[in-house]
Amino acid sequence: MRLAVFAVIALAAQPAFAWSETEQYDAASQLGSVIAAEGFCDMAYNQSAISAYIESTVPADDMGFASLLDTTVDIAVYNQEGMAQSQKTAHCTQMRRVAKSFGFID
């Protein structure tokens, strides 16, 4: 009986839609790159827009997203340290375009 009750509780706790590990990784790594570019590319992001992006993209019950995001930000910051000027220009140009497309900057 206890096993049946546990199974019902476990099924009820499942998210309304599937969020694969690939989708989680892609979302965290892409957002991590954009967040890491904020200071590197001399931008100041609208914090409400970042929250809105996460609210609309990441399932509320995804406990691993924040940790994965933190790791990808750290990796992106490390990679930025070795960028030549032309690479930084190209990187920051695209990061500004992405940030603008999501409303992080005007």
N, C-alpha and C positions, 0 to 999 in steps of 0.2 A: 504494500500500500504506500509506504513512504517513497519508494522509487517512482511510483506513478505520479505522486504529488510533485516530486522534484522535477520530473520530466515536463509536467504542465507548466511549472514555474519557469523552467529553463526555456521552453518554447515561447512563453509570453514575453520573456526578456529579450528576444531576438529583435534586431532593428527591422524597420519596415521594408528596407531595401538592402541588398547585398553591397558591401563595400570591400572590394578585394584588397589584398596586400599590395598588389601592383598599383591600384588607384590611390591607396593611402601613401605609398612611397612617391608616386608621381606628384601628388598634390603637395606633400611636405617638401620634396626636393625643389620643386618649382617655386613655391612660395618662399622657401628658405633662401634661394638665390636672390629673389627680389628684395627680401628683408635685409639680407647682408649687403646689398648694394646701396641701401639708404645713406649711410655715412660715407661709404667709399666714393659714391658718385655725387655727394653734396646735395642730397634731397632731404626733405622733411615730410614724412607721410602723415596723412589724415588717419588717425588711430581708429576713428569710427568706421572708416572704409575697410580697414583691415579686419575689424570685428565682423562687419557685414559679410565680407568675403568668406570668412571661416564659417559663420552661421549658415551661409547658403551652400557651402561646399562640403564641409566635414560633418559626418554624423555625430550627434550629441554624445553618443555612448562610446566613441572611439578614444579609449584611454591612452593609446600609444602614439597618437598623432603629435602631441606637443613634444614628447621626447624625441621623436624622429625629426620634427621640425628643428629643434635645438641643435641636433647633431648636424643636420644639413646646413644650418647657418654657420656653425663652427667650421665646417669643411669649406664652405664658400669663402669665408673670411681668410682662411689659410691660403686658398688658391689665389685670392686677390693680391696677396703679398708679393707674389712672383710675377705679376703682370707687367709686361712692357707697356710703354705709353700708348702705342697704337692699339694694343689689345684692350687696355683700359678704356680708350675712347670708344671702340666698337662695343664693348661690354656695357658701358654706361649709357650709350645711345639706345641700345635695345632695352635695358632695364628701365630707362625713363619712359620709353614707349609703352612697355608693359604696365608700369606703375600708373601711368596716365589712363590706360585702357580700363583699369579696374577702379579708377577714382581715388587712388592713393595720393596722387598729386594733381594739381590743376594743369 
